[in-house]
Amino acid sequence: MNQILDYNPNKSSGGGTSGSDKIVRVFAVILAIFAICLLAGGAYGIYKNNSKSNLPAQAATKAQINIEQKETTAVIKVKHDKVIEKLIYNWDSEKENTIKGSGESAMESEISLFAGEHTLNVKVIDIEGNETIYDQVITSEAGEDKLYPVISLNVNNETKRLVITATDETAIDYVTYRWNDEEEEKVEVEDDEKKIEFDIEILKGKNDLTVIAVDKNKNTTTELKSFSGVTKPDVKVTIAADKKSADVYCFHENGIKEVKFKINDQDYNGDIGEEQQKEIRFNGIALPEGNSTITVTVSSVDETETVVTENVEATPTNEDEINISIEKSEATEGNATIKTSSPAGIKEIKLNVNDVDYNVDLQGQIALEVGPFDIELVEGSNKITLTVISANGTEKQEVKEITR
């Protein structure tokens, strides 16, 4: 009975370690080993990543692009080690054209050529987004006419005329121009099939000019521009009958800036005064004996210029010669026109019409030339008698009948 009461299953026997302690220790060892494995795996991963980051990056491979030129077209050929996503091309700097790939690493595309010299730009993009760029200058004589004609308008500083130039890279056909709403003028190509050039006078005042250039392919360029026209001075040189002097008349609507004379090899400046004038006359400019040349140069305030040259040939004169002209008037119907001259000078004139004397008053002057002047005729036949007496006493008479 006492033995039964003293029974205790947890009581230690002989000082040995319990089973539960062993289990705990084993579990702790397993946890330690697992932690060591985790740390080793993490360290290996870090090492592997660092190893990869230290390796040099490989450059993306480029596509091989080749352009094969034909007579009127070009074939773009592309080869790659990757699938080609798309091909992009354009001429010069114009709009791009895109051709999508078909899931292969090679492709071809045939495109039209343009006449003249142009740059073909090609770009290939693969499936990974890598780009390959290629450019090639292509010259073709048989390609399409791509460009429009080019028009240039320039004023010639010397002539003050407008120079119109139209060019085309293949062939120009014709040019038309018109001022304001006036009738259109047409200029066709001549020697140079790529260029037309001509000059025209600029109209006085402000005017609108329309120029149209058309090439052989019917490409058309139109240019509209306004111009303010300037005019050249008007200059008239009159040589006296005796060839010993000259009269000069100058005019410009905005004013005369300078007048210069050159007689043979001698230069002279014309005195135009300090005030700006539109009209100037120089009378009785002495000319040397014998043959001579007079050149008059007139400049306007608009920087336009007119040059007039007169050659004076001295001819032997017969002091006794008297010239008489009696003709029907061209200006007034029913009149007769009379004109007379003499190198010696005319001292007296006697006029008789149908037996009636008329007085021609020279006011006591000796004139190299008299007339032309008109006389009125009567209906039917008219008998006109003119008697001229020169300063040296020579006398000449002429009779003429004119029917009205």
ZAVEXMAR-15092 format. One record per residue (C-alpha): residue number from 1; residue in three letters; x, y, z. Coordinates in Angstrom, 1 decimal. Layout:
BEGIN
+------+------+--------+--------+--------+
: resi : resn :   east :  north :     up :
+------+------+--------+--------+--------+
:  NUM :  ALA :      X :      Y :      Z :
...
+------+------+--------+--------+--------+
REM end
This chain:
BEGIN
+------+------+--------+--------+--------+
: resi : resn :   east :  north :     up :
+------+------+--------+--------+--------+
:    1 :  MET :    0.0 :    0.0 :    0.0 :
:    2 :  ASN :    2.7 :    2.4 :    0.8 :
:    3 :  GLN :    4.4 :    1.6 :   -2.4 :
:    4 :  ILE :    1.3 :    2.5 :   -4.3 :
:    5 :  LEU :    1.1 :    5.9 :   -2.7 :
:    6 :  ASP :    4.6 :    6.8 :   -3.3 :
:    7 :  TYR :    4.3 :    6.3 :   -7.2 :
:    8 :  ASN :    5.3 :    9.4 :   -9.3 :
:    9 :  PRO :    5.7 :    9.0 :  -13.1 :
:   10 :  ASN :    7.6 :   12.4 :  -13.5 :
:   11 :  LYS :   10.1 :   11.6 :  -10.9 :
:   12 :  SER :   13.6 :   11.4 :  -12.1 :
:   13 :  SER :   15.3 :    8.1 :  -12.0 :
:   14 :  GLY :   18.9 :    7.9 :  -11.9 :
:   15 :  GLY :   19.6 :   11.7 :  -12.9 :
:   16 :  GLY :   19.1 :   11.2 :  -16.8 :
:   17 :  THR :   17.9 :   13.9 :  -19.3 :
:   18 :  SER :   14.2 :   13.9 :  -20.3 :
:   19 :  GLY :   13.0 :   13.2 :  -23.9 :
:   20 :  SER :   11.4 :   16.6 :  -24.3 :
:   21 :  ASP :   14.8 :   18.4 :  -23.9 :
:   22 :  LYS :   16.2 :   16.3 :  -26.6 :
:   23 :  ILE :   13.4 :   17.3 :  -29.0 :
:   24 :  VAL :   13.9 :   21.0 :  -28.3 :
:   25 :  ARG :   17.6 :   20.8 :  -29.0 :
:   26 :  VAL :   17.1 :   19.0 :  -32.3 :
:   27 :  PHE :   14.5 :   21.6 :  -33.4 :
:   28 :  ALA :   16.9 :   24.4 :  -32.5 :
:   29 :  VAL :   19.6 :   22.8 :  -34.6 :
:   30 :  ILE :   17.3 :   22.5 :  -37.5 :
:   31 :  LEU :   16.3 :   26.1 :  -37.3 :
:   32 :  ALA :   20.0 :   27.2 :  -37.2 :
:   33 :  ILE :   20.8 :   25.1 :  -40.2 :
:   34 :  PHE :   17.7 :   26.6 :  -42.1 :
:   35 :  ALA :   18.8 :   30.1 :  -41.2 :
:   36 :  ILE :   22.4 :   29.4 :  -42.4 :
:   37 :  CYS :   20.9 :   28.1 :  -45.8 :
:   38 :  LEU :   18.8 :   31.3 :  -46.2 :
:   39 :  LEU :   21.8 :   33.5 :  -45.5 :
:   40 :  ALA :   24.0 :   31.5 :  -47.9 :
:   41 :  GLY :   21.3 :   31.7 :  -50.7 :
:   42 :  GLY :   20.9 :   35.5 :  -50.3 :
:   43 :  ALA :   24.7 :   36.0 :  -50.4 :
:   44 :  TYR :   24.9 :   33.9 :  -53.5 :
:   45 :  GLY :   22.2 :   36.0 :  -55.2 :
:   46 :  ILE :   23.9 :   39.3 :  -54.3 :
:   47 :  TYR :   27.2 :   37.9 :  -55.7 :
:   48 :  LYS :   25.5 :   36.7 :  -58.9 :
:   49 :  ASN :   23.8 :   40.1 :  -59.5 :
:   50 :  ASN :   27.1 :   42.0 :  -58.9 :
:   51 :  SER :   28.9 :   39.7 :  -61.3 :
:   52 :  LYS :   26.3 :   40.4 :  -64.0 :
:   53 :  SER :   26.5 :   44.1 :  -63.4 :
:   54 :  ASN :   30.2 :   44.1 :  -63.9 :
:   55 :  LEU :   30.0 :   42.5 :  -67.3 :
:   56 :  PRO :   30.2 :   44.9 :  -70.4 :
:   57 :  ALA :   26.8 :   45.5 :  -72.2 :
:   58 :  GLN :   26.5 :   44.0 :  -75.6 :
:   59 :  ALA :   25.7 :   46.5 :  -78.4 :
:   60 :  ALA :   22.5 :   46.0 :  -80.4 :
:   61 :  THR :   23.2 :   44.6 :  -83.9 :
:   62 :  LYS :   22.4 :   46.8 :  -86.9 :
:   63 :  ALA :   20.4 :   45.9 :  -89.9 :
:   64 :  GLN :   22.0 :   45.6 :  -93.3 :
:   65 :  ILE :   20.5 :   48.2 :  -95.8 :
:   66 :  ASN :   21.2 :   48.2 :  -99.5 :
:   67 :  ILE :   19.6 :   50.4 : -102.2 :
:   68 :  GLU :   19.5 :   49.1 : -105.7 :
:   69 :  GLN :   18.9 :   51.9 : -108.3 :
:   70 :  LYS :   17.0 :   51.1 : -111.5 :
:   71 :  GLU :   15.9 :   53.4 : -114.4 :
:   72 :  THR :   12.8 :   54.9 : -112.7 :
:   73 :  THR :   12.7 :   53.1 : -109.4 :
:   74 :  ALA :   14.9 :   52.1 : -106.4 :
:   75 :  VAL :   14.7 :   48.8 : -104.4 :
:   76 :  ILE :   15.4 :   49.1 : -100.7 :
:   77 :  LYS :   16.7 :   45.7 :  -99.4 :
:   78 :  VAL :   17.0 :   45.0 :  -95.6 :
:   79 :  LYS :   18.5 :   42.0 :  -93.8 :
:   80 :  HIS :   18.7 :   41.6 :  -90.0 :
:   81 :  ASP :   19.3 :   39.0 :  -87.3 :
:   82 :  LYS :   16.1 :   40.0 :  -85.6 :
:   83 :  VAL :   12.5 :   40.4 :  -86.8 :
:   84 :  ILE :   12.0 :   43.7 :  -88.6 :
:   85 :  GLU :    9.2 :   45.8 :  -87.1 :
:   86 :  LYS :    9.0 :   48.5 :  -89.8 :
:   87 :  LEU :   10.9 :   50.4 :  -92.5 :
:   88 :  ILE :   10.6 :   54.2 :  -92.8 :
:   89 :  TYR :   11.9 :   56.2 :  -95.8 :
:   90 :  ASN :   11.6 :   59.8 :  -97.1 :
:   91 :  TRP :   13.1 :   62.0 :  -99.9 :
:   92 :  ASP :   15.2 :   64.9 :  -98.9 :
:   93 :  SER :   13.5 :   66.4 :  -95.8 :
:   94 :  GLU :    9.9 :   65.7 :  -96.8 :
:   95 :  LYS :    7.1 :   63.6 :  -95.3 :
:   96 :  GLU :    8.1 :   60.1 :  -94.1 :
:   97 :  ASN :    6.6 :   56.9 :  -95.5 :
:   98 :  THR :    6.2 :   53.8 :  -93.3 :
:   99 :  ILE :    6.1 :   50.1 :  -94.4 :
:  100 :  LYS :    5.3 :   47.5 :  -91.7 :
:  101 :  GLY :    7.3 :   44.3 :  -91.5 :
:  102 :  SER :    5.7 :   40.9 :  -92.0 :
:  103 :  GLY :    7.4 :   39.1 :  -89.0 :
:  104 :  GLU :   10.5 :   38.2 :  -90.9 :
:  105 :  SER :   14.2 :   39.3 :  -90.6 :
:  106 :  ALA :   14.4 :   40.4 :  -94.3 :
:  107 :  MET :   12.3 :   42.7 :  -96.5 :
:  108 :  GLU :   12.3 :   44.6 :  -99.8 :
:  109 :  SER :   10.4 :   47.6 : -101.0 :
:  110 :  GLU :   10.4 :   49.2 : -104.5 :
:  111 :  ILE :    9.8 :   53.0 : -104.7 :
:  112 :  SER :    9.7 :   55.6 : -107.5 :
:  113 :  LEU :   12.6 :   57.8 : -108.2 :
:  114 :  PHE :   12.5 :   61.6 : -108.7 :
:  115 :  ALA :   14.3 :   63.4 : -111.5 :
:  116 :  GLY :   17.4 :   65.3 : -110.6 :
:  117 :  GLU :   19.6 :   64.8 : -107.5 :
:  118 :  HIS :   17.8 :   63.9 : -104.2 :
:  119 :  THR :   18.7 :   62.2 : -100.9 :
:  120 :  LEU :   16.9 :   59.0 :  -99.9 :
:  121 :  ASN :   16.7 :   58.6 :  -96.1 :
:  122 :  VAL :   16.0 :   55.1 :  -94.8 :
:  123 :  LYS :   15.3 :   54.0 :  -91.1 :
:  124 :  VAL :   14.8 :   50.3 :  -90.0 :
:  125 :  ILE :   13.4 :   49.5 :  -86.6 :
:  126 :  ASP :   13.6 :   45.9 :  -85.3 :
:  127 :  ILE :   11.3 :   44.1 :  -82.9 :
:  128 :  GLU :   13.4 :   45.2 :  -79.9 :
:  129 :  GLY :   13.1 :   48.9 :  -80.9 :
:  130 :  ASN :   16.7 :   49.2 :  -82.2 :
:  131 :  GLU :   17.1 :   51.6 :  -85.1 :
:  132 :  THR :   19.4 :   51.5 :  -88.2 :
:  133 :  ILE :   19.7 :   54.7 :  -90.3 :
:  134 :  TYR :   21.0 :   54.9 :  -93.9 :
:  135 :  ASP :   21.2 :   57.8 :  -96.4 :
:  136 :  GLN :   22.1 :   57.7 : -100.1 :
:  137 :  VAL :   22.2 :   60.5 : -102.7 :
:  138 :  ILE :   20.5 :   59.3 : -105.9 :
:  139 :  THR :   20.6 :   61.1 : -109.3 :
:  140 :  SER :   18.1 :   60.2 : -112.0 :
:  141 :  GLU :   17.3 :   61.6 : -115.4 :
:  142 :  ALA :   14.2 :   59.5 : -116.1 :
:  143 :  GLY :   12.5 :   59.8 : -112.7 :
:  144 :  GLU :    9.3 :   61.7 : -111.9 :
:  145 :  ASP :    9.3 :   65.5 : -112.0 :
:  146 :  LYS :    9.2 :   66.1 : -108.2 :
:  147 :  LEU :    9.9 :   69.8 : -107.9 :
:  148 :  TYR :    7.9 :   72.9 : -108.9 :
:  149 :  PRO :    9.5 :   75.6 : -111.0 :
:  150 :  VAL :   11.4 :   78.3 : -109.2 :
:  151 :  ILE :   10.8 :   82.0 : -110.0 :
:  152 :  SER :   13.2 :   84.9 : -109.2 :
:  153 :  LEU :   12.4 :   88.6 : -109.7 :
:  154 :  ASN :   15.3 :   91.1 : -109.6 :
:  155 :  VAL :   15.7 :   94.7 : -110.6 :
:  156 :  ASN :   18.8 :   95.5 : -112.7 :
:  157 :  ASN :   20.5 :   98.4 : -110.9 :
:  158 :  GLU :   21.9 :   99.8 : -114.2 :
:  159 :  THR :   19.0 :   99.5 : -116.5 :
:  160 :  LYS :   16.2 :   99.7 : -113.8 :
:  161 :  ARG :   14.4 :   96.9 : -115.7 :
:  162 :  LEU :   13.0 :   93.8 : -114.0 :
:  163 :  VAL :   14.8 :   90.5 : -114.7 :
:  164 :  ILE :   12.4 :   87.5 : -114.6 :
:  165 :  THR :   14.1 :   84.1 : -114.2 :
:  166 :  ALA :   12.3 :   80.7 : -114.1 :
:  167 :  THR :   14.2 :   77.4 : -113.6 :
:  168 :  ASP :   13.2 :   73.7 : -113.2 :
:  169 :  GLU :   15.2 :   70.6 : -112.3 :
:  170 :  THR :   14.0 :   68.8 : -115.4 :
:  171 :  ALA :   12.6 :   71.0 : -118.1 :
:  172 :  ILE :   10.7 :   74.4 : -118.1 :
:  173 :  ASP :    7.9 :   74.9 : -120.6 :
:  174 :  TYR :    6.9 :   78.5 : -120.6 :
:  175 :  VAL :    6.4 :   81.6 : -118.4 :
:  176 :  THR :    3.5 :   84.1 : -118.5 :
:  177 :  TYR :    3.4 :   87.5 : -116.9 :
:  178 :  ARG :    0.9 :   90.4 : -116.6 :
:  179 :  TRP :    0.7 :   93.8 : -115.0 :
:  180 :  ASN :   -2.4 :   94.4 : -112.9 :
:  181 :  ASP :   -5.4 :   93.2 : -114.9 :
:  182 :  GLU :   -3.8 :   93.7 : -118.3 :
:  183 :  GLU :   -3.5 :   91.1 : -121.0 :
:  184 :  GLU :   -1.1 :   88.2 : -120.2 :
:  185 :  GLU :    2.2 :   87.9 : -122.1 :
:  186 :  LYS :    3.8 :   84.5 : -122.8 :
:  187 :  VAL :    7.5 :   83.6 : -123.1 :
:  188 :  GLU :    8.5 :   80.1 : -124.2 :
:  189 :  VAL :   11.7 :   78.2 : -123.6 :
:  190 :  GLU :   14.5 :   78.5 : -126.2 :
:  191 :  ASP :   18.1 :   77.2 : -125.9 :
:  192 :  ASP :   18.3 :   76.1 : -122.3 :
:  193 :  GLU :   15.4 :   73.7 : -121.5 :
:  194 :  LYS :   15.9 :   74.2 : -117.8 :
:  195 :  LYS :   15.8 :   78.0 : -117.7 :
:  196 :  ILE :   13.9 :   81.0 : -119.1 :
:  197 :  GLU :   15.2 :   84.5 : -118.4 :
:  198 :  PHE :   14.1 :   87.8 : -119.8 :
:  199 :  ASP :   13.7 :   91.4 : -118.7 :
:  200 :  ILE :   10.7 :   93.8 : -118.8 :
:  201 :  GLU :   10.2 :   97.5 : -118.2 :
:  202 :  ILE :    8.7 :   98.3 : -114.8 :
:  203 :  LEU :    5.5 :  100.4 : -115.2 :
:  204 :  LYS :    5.4 :  103.9 : -113.8 :
:  205 :  GLY :    4.0 :  104.1 : -110.2 :
:  206 :  LYS :    2.9 :  101.1 : -108.0 :
:  207 :  ASN :    1.7 :   98.1 : -110.0 :
:  208 :  ASP :    1.0 :   94.4 : -109.3 :
:  209 :  LEU :    2.9 :   91.8 : -111.4 :
:  210 :  THR :    1.8 :   88.2 : -111.7 :
:  211 :  VAL :    4.3 :   85.7 : -113.0 :
:  212 :  ILE :    3.4 :   82.0 : -113.7 :
:  213 :  ALA :    6.0 :   79.3 : -114.6 :
:  214 :  VAL :    5.0 :   75.9 : -116.0 :
:  215 :  ASP :    7.3 :   73.0 : -116.4 :
:  216 :  LYS :    7.0 :   70.1 : -118.9 :
:  217 :  ASN :    5.2 :   68.0 : -116.4 :
:  218 :  LYS :    2.7 :   70.8 : -115.9 :
:  219 :  ASN :    3.9 :   71.6 : -112.4 :
:  220 :  THR :    3.0 :   75.3 : -111.9 :
:  221 :  THR :    4.4 :   78.0 : -109.7 :
:  222 :  THR :    2.8 :   81.5 : -109.4 :
:  223 :  GLU :    4.3 :   84.6 : -107.9 :
:  224 :  LEU :    2.6 :   87.9 : -107.3 :
:  225 :  LYS :    4.6 :   91.0 : -106.3 :
:  226 :  SER :    4.2 :   94.7 : -106.3 :
:  227 :  PHE :    6.7 :   97.1 : -107.9 :
:  228 :  SER :    7.0 :  100.9 : -107.9 :
:  229 :  GLY :    8.4 :  101.8 : -111.3 :
:  230 :  VAL :   10.8 :  104.6 : -112.0 :
:  231 :  THR :   11.4 :  106.3 : -115.4 :
:  232 :  LYS :   14.4 :  107.5 : -117.2 :
:  233 :  PRO :   14.9 :  111.2 : -118.0 :
:  234 :  ASP :   13.7 :  112.4 : -121.4 :
:  235 :  VAL :   16.6 :  113.9 : -123.4 :
:  236 :  LYS :   16.5 :  115.6 : -126.8 :
:  237 :  VAL :   19.6 :  116.9 : -128.7 :
:  238 :  THR :   19.0 :  119.2 : -131.7 :
:  239 :  ILE :   21.9 :  120.1 : -134.0 :
:  240 :  ALA :   21.8 :  123.5 : -135.8 :
:  241 :  ALA :   21.6 :  123.5 : -139.6 :
:  242 :  ASP :   25.1 :  125.0 : -139.8 :
:  243 :  LYS :   26.5 :  122.2 : -137.5 :
:  244 :  LYS :   28.1 :  124.8 : -135.3 :
:  245 :  SER :   25.9 :  124.5 : -132.2 :
:  246 :  ALA :   23.5 :  122.2 : -130.4 :
:  247 :  ASP :   20.4 :  122.6 : -128.2 :
:  248 :  VAL :   19.7 :  120.1 : -125.3 :
:  249 :  TYR :   16.3 :  119.6 : -123.6 :
:  250 :  CYS :   16.1 :  117.5 : -120.4 :
:  251 :  PHE :   13.0 :  116.4 : -118.4 :
:  252 :  HIS :   12.2 :  114.1 : -115.5 :
:  253 :  GLU :    8.9 :  113.9 : -113.6 :
:  254 :  ASN :   10.6 :  113.7 : -110.2 :
:  255 :  GLY :   13.5 :  116.0 : -110.8 :
:  256 :  ILE :   16.9 :  116.2 : -112.5 :
:  257 :  LYS :   20.0 :  115.5 : -110.4 :
:  258 :  GLU :   22.9 :  116.0 : -112.8 :
:  259 :  VAL :   23.6 :  116.8 : -116.5 :
:  260 :  LYS :   27.0 :  116.0 : -118.1 :
:  261 :  PHE :   28.3 :  116.8 : -121.6 :
:  262 :  LYS :   31.1 :  115.3 : -123.5 :
:  263 :  ILE :   32.2 :  117.0 : -126.8 :
:  264 :  ASN :   34.8 :  114.8 : -128.5 :
:  265 :  ASP :   37.2 :  114.0 : -125.6 :
:  266 :  GLN :   36.3 :  117.0 : -123.4 :
:  267 :  ASP :   34.0 :  116.6 : -120.4 :
:  268 :  TYR :   31.7 :  119.4 : -119.2 :
:  269 :  ASN :   29.2 :  119.6 : -116.3 :
:  270 :  GLY :   25.9 :  121.3 : -117.0 :
:  271 :  ASP :   24.9 :  124.0 : -114.5 :
:  272 :  ILE :   21.4 :  123.0 : -113.2 :
:  273 :  GLY :   21.3 :  125.4 : -110.3 :
:  274 :  GLU :   20.7 :  124.7 : -106.6 :
:  275 :  GLU :   17.0 :  124.2 : -106.8 :
:  276 :  GLN :   15.7 :  120.9 : -108.0 :
:  277 :  GLN :   14.2 :  121.2 : -111.5 :
:  278 :  LYS :   12.1 :  118.9 : -113.6 :
:  279 :  GLU :   12.8 :  120.6 : -116.9 :
:  280 :  ILE :   16.1 :  122.1 : -118.1 :
:  281 :  ARG :   17.2 :  123.5 : -121.5 :
:  282 :  PHE :   20.8 :  124.2 : -122.7 :
:  283 :  ASN :   20.8 :  126.3 : -125.9 :
:  284 :  GLY :   23.6 :  127.2 : -128.2 :
:  285 :  ILE :   26.2 :  124.7 : -127.0 :
:  286 :  ALA :   29.2 :  125.5 : -129.3 :
:  287 :  LEU :   30.6 :  122.6 : -131.4 :
:  288 :  PRO :   34.1 :  122.6 : -132.9 :
:  289 :  GLU :   34.6 :  122.9 : -136.6 :
:  290 :  GLY :   34.7 :  119.7 : -138.6 :
:  291 :  ASN :   33.3 :  116.3 : -137.5 :
:  292 :  SER :   32.4 :  116.0 : -133.8 :
:  293 :  THR :   30.5 :  113.9 : -131.3 :
:  294 :  ILE :   28.4 :  115.3 : -128.5 :
:  295 :  THR :   27.3 :  112.9 : -125.6 :
:  296 :  VAL :   24.7 :  114.1 : -123.0 :
:  297 :  THR :   24.2 :  112.1 : -119.8 :
:  298 :  VAL :   21.2 :  113.1 : -117.6 :
:  299 :  SER :   20.7 :  111.5 : -114.1 :
:  300 :  SER :   17.4 :  111.8 : -112.2 :
:  301 :  VAL :   16.8 :  112.0 : -108.5 :
:  302 :  ASP :   15.5 :  108.4 : -108.8 :
:  303 :  GLU :   19.0 :  107.3 : -109.8 :
:  304 :  THR :   17.8 :  106.6 : -113.4 :
:  305 :  GLU :   20.0 :  107.7 : -116.3 :
:  306 :  THR :   19.7 :  108.5 : -120.0 :
:  307 :  VAL :   22.6 :  108.8 : -122.4 :
:  308 :  VAL :   22.2 :  110.3 : -125.8 :
:  309 :  THR :   25.0 :  110.6 : -128.4 :
:  310 :  GLU :   24.9 :  112.6 : -131.6 :
:  311 :  ASN :   27.6 :  112.4 : -134.3 :
:  312 :  VAL :   28.0 :  115.7 : -136.2 :
:  313 :  GLU :   29.4 :  115.4 : -139.7 :
:  314 :  ALA :   30.5 :  118.7 : -141.1 :
:  315 :  THR :   29.6 :  119.0 : -144.8 :
:  316 :  PRO :   30.9 :  121.5 : -147.3 :
:  317 :  THR :   28.2 :  124.2 : -147.9 :
:  318 :  ASN :   27.4 :  126.2 : -151.0 :
:  319 :  GLU :   26.9 :  129.7 : -149.8 :
:  320 :  ASP :   24.8 :  130.5 : -152.9 :
:  321 :  GLU :   22.5 :  127.5 : -152.4 :
:  322 :  ILE :   18.8 :  128.2 : -151.7 :
:  323 :  ASN :   16.3 :  125.5 : -150.9 :
:  324 :  ILE :   12.6 :  126.0 : -151.5 :
:  325 :  SER :    9.7 :  123.6 : -150.7 :
:  326 :  ILE :    6.1 :  124.2 : -151.6 :
:  327 :  GLU :    3.8 :  121.2 : -150.9 :
:  328 :  LYS :    0.2 :  120.4 : -149.9 :
:  329 :  SER :   -0.2 :  120.6 : -146.1 :
:  330 :  GLU :   -0.4 :  117.2 : -144.4 :
:  331 :  ALA :   -1.7 :  118.7 : -141.2 :
:  332 :  THR :   -4.4 :  121.0 : -142.5 :
:  333 :  GLU :   -6.6 :  120.2 : -145.5 :
:  334 :  GLY :   -6.9 :  123.1 : -148.0 :
:  335 :  ASN :   -3.6 :  124.6 : -147.1 :
:  336 :  ALA :   -0.1 :  124.6 : -148.6 :
:  337 :  THR :    3.1 :  124.4 : -146.6 :
:  338 :  ILE :    6.1 :  126.5 : -147.5 :
:  339 :  LYS :    9.7 :  126.1 : -146.2 :
:  340 :  THR :   13.0 :  127.7 : -147.4 :
:  341 :  SER :   16.6 :  127.7 : -146.2 :
:  342 :  SER :   20.1 :  129.0 : -147.2 :
:  343 :  PRO :   23.5 :  128.5 : -145.7 :
:  344 :  ALA :   24.3 :  132.2 : -146.4 :
:  345 :  GLY :   21.2 :  133.3 : -144.6 :
:  346 :  ILE :   17.8 :  134.5 : -146.0 :
:  347 :  LYS :   17.4 :  138.3 : -146.2 :
:  348 :  GLU :   14.1 :  138.6 : -148.0 :
:  349 :  ILE :   11.1 :  136.5 : -149.1 :
:  350 :  LYS :    8.5 :  137.5 : -151.7 :
:  351 :  LEU :    5.3 :  135.4 : -151.9 :
:  352 :  ASN :    2.6 :  135.6 : -154.7 :
:  353 :  VAL :   -0.5 :  133.5 : -154.7 :
:  354 :  ASN :   -2.8 :  133.7 : -157.7 :
:  355 :  ASP :   -1.3 :  137.1 : -158.7 :
:  356 :  VAL :   -1.7 :  138.5 : -155.2 :
:  357 :  ASP :    1.4 :  139.6 : -153.3 :
:  358 :  TYR :    1.8 :  138.7 : -149.6 :
:  359 :  ASN :    4.3 :  140.0 : -147.1 :
:  360 :  VAL :    6.6 :  137.6 : -145.3 :
:  361 :  ASP :    8.1 :  139.7 : -142.5 :
:  362 :  LEU :   11.6 :  138.6 : -141.3 :
:  363 :  GLN :   11.8 :  141.6 : -138.9 :
:  364 :  GLY :   15.1 :  142.6 : -140.3 :
:  365 :  GLN :   16.8 :  139.4 : -139.3 :
:  366 :  ILE :   19.0 :  137.1 : -141.4 :
:  367 :  ALA :   17.6 :  133.6 : -141.0 :
:  368 :  LEU :   19.2 :  130.3 : -142.1 :
:  369 :  GLU :   15.8 :  128.8 : -142.3 :
:  370 :  VAL :   12.2 :  130.1 : -142.6 :
:  371 :  GLY :    9.2 :  128.0 : -142.1 :
:  372 :  PRO :    7.5 :  125.7 : -142.4 :
:  373 :  PHE :    4.4 :  128.0 : -142.5 :
:  374 :  ASP :    1.0 :  127.4 : -144.1 :
:  375 :  ILE :   -1.1 :  129.5 : -146.6 :
:  376 :  GLU :   -4.8 :  128.9 : -147.3 :
:  377 :  LEU :   -5.7 :  127.8 : -150.8 :
:  378 :  VAL :   -8.9 :  128.7 : -152.8 :
:  379 :  GLU :  -11.1 :  126.1 : -154.5 :
:  380 :  GLY :   -9.7 :  124.9 : -157.8 :
:  381 :  SER :   -6.2 :  125.6 : -159.1 :
:  382 :  ASN :   -3.7 :  127.8 : -157.1 :
:  383 :  LYS :   -0.5 :  129.3 : -158.6 :
:  384 :  ILE :    2.1 :  129.9 : -155.9 :
:  385 :  THR :    5.3 :  131.9 : -156.6 :
:  386 :  LEU :    8.0 :  132.1 : -154.0 :
:  387 :  THR :   11.1 :  134.3 : -154.4 :
:  388 :  VAL :   14.0 :  134.1 : -151.9 :
:  389 :  ILE :   16.9 :  136.4 : -151.7 :
:  390 :  SER :   19.9 :  135.4 : -149.6 :
:  391 :  ALA :   22.2 :  137.6 : -147.6 :
:  392 :  ASN :   24.9 :  137.5 : -150.3 :
:  393 :  GLY :   22.5 :  138.6 : -152.9 :
:  394 :  THR :   21.7 :  135.3 : -154.5 :
:  395 :  GLU :   18.1 :  135.1 : -155.7 :
:  396 :  LYS :   15.9 :  132.0 : -156.4 :
:  397 :  GLN :   12.3 :  131.7 : -157.5 :
:  398 :  GLU :   10.1 :  128.7 : -157.6 :
:  399 :  VAL :    6.5 :  128.5 : -159.0 :
:  400 :  LYS :    4.1 :  125.6 : -158.3 :
:  401 :  GLU :    0.5 :  124.9 : -159.0 :
:  402 :  ILE :   -1.6 :  123.1 : -156.4 :
:  403 :  THR :   -5.3 :  122.1 : -156.8 :
:  404 :  ARG :   -7.6 :  122.2 : -153.9 :
+------+------+--------+--------+--------+
REM end
